[in-house]
């Protein structure tokens, strides 16, 4: 009987150390996946699940590190249970092999989904409020307004090609072409 730990981080910039530290002493093996929580395909999770046999246990650090939704969490736990595989959530000290653990797990999975959906909602509301106040969201423009005016003038007067301007400003040709087209549309 072995315990396999599944860890997930959303981007390569994130650090899994907290999860590693929390699981290394209670798991025989750790598997780390780097992808978004809403990704439709989780190859490492699928691989770990396929390695588990009757009597083994899947361990995750926290619910949001393993599942996309309440339904996904409950269905996965039920599938594991049907295969005779235990499931534990380390931060919640939940073992779904007991009736109390299964009940608690179901409630916590619903709570995790509720929190995630509220976070998404608040983020969208905050972005919309910022837009209404004139805050520009996203990456900063690669060209300053003066550079765009200069590029438009020089291209209209056939003084420079998009390639020349791209080299001069240190951007791609498409950046020049998009900025000029956007300026012309105004």
PyMOL commands that set and color helices and strands:
alter all, ss='L'
color gray80, all
select helices_A, chain A and resi 17-23+43-51+63-65+70-82+90-92+99-132+145-156+162-169+173-185
alter helices_A, ss='H'
color red, helices_A
select strands_A, chain A and resi 3-9+29-34+57-60+86-89+94-95
alter strands_A, ss='S'
color yellow, strands_A
deselect
rebuild
show_as cartoon
